[in-house]
Amino acid sequence: MPDTARTALISNDIVVLGLIAATLGLVFWTSARQTGFWKKFYTFVPALLLCYFIPGIYNTVGLVDGNNTKLYNPVASRVLLPAALVLLTLTIDLKGVLKLGPKLLIMYAVSSLSVAFGAIVAFVVMRAVHPETVAGDTWGGMAALAGSWIGGGANMLAMKEIFQVDATTFGQFAVVDVGVGYVWMAALIFLASRAQAIDARSGADVSGIEELKQRIEHFRAQHERVASLTDLAMIVGIAFGVVGLAHAIAGPLSAWFGANVSWARTVSLHEPFFWVVAVSTFAGLGLSFTRARQLEGAGASKIGSLLLYFLIACIGLQMDILALLDKPWLFALGIIWIAVHIAILWGVGRLLKVPLFYFAIGSQSNIGGPASAPVVASAFHPSLAPVGALLGTLGYATGTGLAYLVGITLRSIAGDTPA
């Protein structure tokens, strides 16, 4: 990491906040262009990647000092991250997911489990082939990537904090996330154009998809509305109210587990932030069974996503861009990982004779999450886009738990004992 402590041009956190906000605004404004240079540019360069790398450039060239700003800790990681978790989980419609049919849910569950299993296989294989790639805290970076590939950005950031992953290692896996994950998304979109022929050859029953389209269109028409001031006040009040409650509970809980449970340190139960993440996630999930879930129609998940992008930019402030080239073998690790996931999911799909849509959305709702799963779903039919969002959002509830298990398993295999 460059030594910017004495040479950074901008040292005022309020100015840095303005710079980050303006950067995010510029990225989203240009990515929304439908014609010209920017349309072609964002065909090849995801906006998410720029949200990491532009702040990383600021830190690398000495414009700001990412190591000496309070924007990430405590503001972004301790306040905005759990708030995002609340907003992204309270929108989950578990009853609606269950109505989508058992085969779709099976494919989703197998997808999640295959990502977790693929992480372990990739780590073991790479340790045999190229041990340097999985040396040090690589296991922690893999836990963070597992959070993203099972859940989404919030889960990835949560794993970074729980396992205290170095910012540069986190940045390296963020590149793997985008590089490997987006190539797979492109492959799924390509396959979607051939879904009818593929389903015919496999003998899949596609009669339920038409019924699914009608149900989703009805759900969307029922809940969409223009957000009022009351809606926005409720969204903010619930999000940050739960964050305050989570922090109030986390201190006593972590202290009790640390003092009374012998194995607490092995699974990070002595860390207050673990309980902040857990309480925020389960509180949001509990709220999804109440009328609070209707706030999704007013944009609750969009506000949660905005908080995530601010978090991502603050992570970027801590990165040394040049150090991201230190481990090119991480891409090989990512390819092995996702290959295991694809092989298992494809095998189960063939066994169950599910439509290609179930395979594609089961995979992308994990690997891509709610940001890109609707893109793949709409490649099959525009009315199916909310199915991707629905299953992708479900990953926010499951991603933290499964990624945490991946992390402690890899930590055990690596022989790294927590402090």
N, C-alpha and C positions, 0 to 999 in steps of 0.2 A: 504494500500500500504506500503510495507516495506520501512524503512528509509535507503535508500542507498546513500544519498547525500554525506556522509562523508566516507563511507566504500566501495564504488564501486571500483572494481579492474581496470575497464577501464573507464576513464573519457574523453578521447580524441574522439571527434565526428568522426574524420577521421578513427580512429581505429575501432570505432563502425560500421561505414559504411562498412569497409572491412569485419567485422564479419558478418553483415547482408547479404552482397553480397555472401560471402562464404557459409553461411547457406542455402540461397535460391538455390545456385548452387548445394549443396549436396542433398537437398530435391528433386530437379528435376532430378538430375542424378540417384539417387536411385529409384525414382518412374518410371523411364523409363526402368528399368531392366525388361526383359521379362521372366526370369526364376529364380529359386532359392528362397531364403528367402525373398528378397524384393518384388518379385511378389506376394507372399502370404501375406506379411505384408500390402501392399497398397490395397489389396482386402478388408481389414477391416478398415484401417486407411487412410482417404483421405489426400492427400498431402496438400490441403488447410488448414486443421486443424493444421498440423505441422508448417505451415508458421505463424500461430497465436501463437502456444504454445511454440515453441522452444525459440523465443525471449522473451516470457513471463517468461520462466524458467530463462533466463539470468537475467531478472530484479528481479525476486522473490528471487534468491539465492545471489543477490548482485554483480553479475559479471559486470553489467552495471547499470546506473541510468537513467531509462526511463523518469523520470520527469524532468530531467535537461539536455536534449539533444535537439539540434535544428534540428535534422534530421526529426522529425515529423512536427514540426511547427517552421519555415515556409516552409522548403524544401518539405516535402512529401505532406502535406495537402493543401498548398497554391500554389504549382507549379506543382507537379506531378499528383495530383488528377484531376485538370481541364484539364491538357494535356491528361490524359487518357480518359476523357469524350469526348474530341474533336476527338481522334482517333477511339474511339468505336462507335461514332455516325456518323462520315463521311462515314463509310462503309455500312450504311443502304441502301438497295435497295427498296425504298417504291413502286416504279412501279412494281418491281418483286413480292413484297408481295401482291399487289392488284390482280395480275394475278393468285395467288394461289387459288382463289375462295372465294366467300362470306362466306361459312359455316366455313372454316378454320379461317378466320379473325374474324367471330362472336365468335367462340370458344376461340380464343386468347383474344378478348376484354372481354368476360364474365369471363375468367380466371383472368385477371387483376382486374376487378371490384369485383370479389368474394373474392380475397385476401384482398382488401381494406375493404370490408364489414365484412369479417371474423375477421379482427383485432378488429373491434368495438364490434362484438358479443363476442369474446373471452375475451376482457377486461371487459365487463359488467358482463358476467357469472362468471369470476374469482373473480371479486370484490364482488359478492354475496357469492361465495363458500369459497374463501380464500383471504380476503382483503389484507393481508400482501404481497401477490405476486405482486400486482399492485400498491403498495405504492411507494412514492417518485418519481423518474424519470423513472419508468418503462415504462411510455407512450412514452418517448423519445427513449428508446431501441426498443420498438415496431415499432416506426416510421422508425428506422434504418433497422429493419428486414423487414418491408414492402418494403423499398427501394430495398433490396436484392431479395425478393420474387416476386416483380413486374418487377424489372430491373436487377440489378446485383451488384457486389461488389462496383463499382464506386458510384452507387446510395446510397448504404448502408453507405458508408463513407461520402458522401455528406450530408446525413441526420444527421449523427453524428456531423458534424461540424455546420450545420445550427441550430440544436436544442441543441448543446453543451452537448451531452450525455457523461456522465462519462465513462472513459476508461474501468473500471471494469464492469459496466452495459453493455457496448457495447460488451465486451468479453463474458459475460453470454449469450447474444442473438446470438453471433457468434456461440456458442456451440449449441444453439437451432437450428440455421440455418442448421448446418451440421447434427446434430443428427436426427432431424425430416425430413429435406429435403432429406437426402440421403436414409433414410428408404423408403420414398415415391418413390424415383427414382428406388430403387430396386423392389418395387411392380409393377411399370410400365413396367420394363424390363420383369418381370415375366408374366404380362398380354400380352405383345407383342408376346410371343411365342404361345399364344392362340387367336390371333387376328382374324384369319380366322373363327374359330368357333363362336366367339363372334359377329362378323359382320354378319354372316349368321343368327344367332338368332335374331338380332336386325333389320334385313332387310336394312342395310346400303348399299348405292351405292358406290362401291369402284372403278368404272371405271375410275374416274379422277386421281387416284393415279399413274397409269401407265404413263399417259401423263405428270404428274408432275415429275416423275423420269427422263424422257427424257429431259424436259426443264432444270432441275437442272444440269444434266450431261453436257449439252451444255454450260450452264453459267460457270461452273467450268473450262471446257476446254478452254474457251475463255479468262479467266482473270488470270489464274495462270501463274506465271513466276518467274524466279530467280531475286531477288532484286539487282539492281545496286547501285553504290555509289550515283548516282543522285536521285534514288528512296528514299534511306534512308535520304539523305539531305532534300528532299522535305517533307518527313514524319515528321522529327524533326522540320523543319522550320515552317510548318503549325501548328503543335501542340503547340509549345512554342510561336510562333507569336501570335496565338489566345489567349494564356494565358496572354501575355503581354497586349494585347488589352483589355481583360476582366478586368484585374486589373486597367487599366487606366480608364475604364468606371465605374467600381463598386464604387469607392470613391464618385464621384459627384452624381451618381444616389442614393446611399444610403443616402447621406446627404440631398438631395432634398426631398426624401420621408419622412425621419425622421422629417424634418422641416415643411413640407407642407401638409402631409397626416395624419389625426388624427388616423387612424386605422393601420398605417404602422407597429407599434411595435407588434400589435396583430398577424400579419402574417410574421414577421421578415423581412419586406422590408427595415428596417433601417440597416440591417446587410450587410456590404460590401461583405461578402463571399457568401451570397445568390445570389447576382448579378454576382459574379465570376462564380458560378455554372451555373446560368441561361444563361449567355452570351456564355459560353463554350459549353453548350449543344445545344443551338439553332444555334450557328455558325457551329458546326459540322454537325447538321442536314441540314443546308443550303448548306454546301459543298457537302453533299451526292447527290445533284442534279447536280453537276458539274463533270468535269473530275477527280477531286480529289478523287472521290470514287474508281477509278481504282487503287489507291494506296493500296487497300485491297489485290490485287493480289501480291503485293510486301511485304505484312506482316504488314500493318498498325495496324490491330487489335491485332496482336501478340505483337507488341511493346507496345500498350496500355495496354494489359494484364500484361506484365512484369512490367510496372509502378504500376499497381494495386497491384501486389504481394509485391513490395517494400513498398507500403503504408500499406498493411496488416501486414507486419513484423514490421513496425514502430509502428503500433497500439499495436501489441503484446508486444513491449518494455515497454508499460505503464501499462500492466496488472499485477495484483497480482493473480497468479494462484490459490492459496488457497481460495481466495474470490469467485471463480467461483462456489463453492459448497454451497454458502449461500442460493440460491433460487432454490431448486430442483423442486418446483411447477411450475417453468417457462416452464418445459417440458410439463406439463399438459396444460398450456396455449397454447403452440405451437401445441399440438395435437388437441385441440378444434378449434383453428384457421384454421389449414389445413383441418380438417374434414368439416367445413363449406364450404370451397373452393371446396372440392371434391364433396360434395352433390349438390351444385348449378351447377357445371360444368357437372356432370353426368346427372342431370335432364334436362339441356338444350340439352345435346348431345342426349339423348333418344328422346326428343321432335323433334329434327331436323333430327334424324336418321343418324347421321354422323358416318363415320368409326372410329374404336377405335383409329387409328393413329391420327385423328384430336383431339380427347379428350386428348390423351397422350401428344402430342406435344404442344397443347394449354396450358396444365398444366405445363409441364416441362420447356417450354420456359420462363415461369414466375418464378416458384419456383427454378429451377436450373440455368436458364440463358444460355448464349452462351457456357459456359464451359461444361455443362452436357446435355443440350438439344440435341446436335448431337449424344450423346451416346444412348439416348432413341430412337431417330429417326432411327439410324442405326440398332437398334434391330429389327425394322420392315423390313428395307432393307438398305444395305450400301449406295446406291445412294441417300437416303433421308436424310443423315446426314446434308448436307448444309441447308435443310429446318429448322432444329432445330437451326442451327447457325444464320440463317436469322431472324427468329422470336425472338430468344433469344437476338440478337443484337437490334432489334426494342424496346425491353424493356428498353434499356439504354435511349431512347428518352422519353418514357412515365413514367418510374419508378420514376424519381425525382418529377414530378408534382403530381402523384397520392399519392406517399408516403408522400409528403408534406401536402396534404389534410388530409391524415390519421393522421399525427402528430398533426396538429392544432385541428382536431376533438377530438382526445384522450386527448390532453392538456385541451380542454374545458370541457370534461366530468370529467377529474381528478380535475378540478378546480385550475390548476396551471397557474398563470399569469406570462408572461415573464417579465424579468426585464427591 
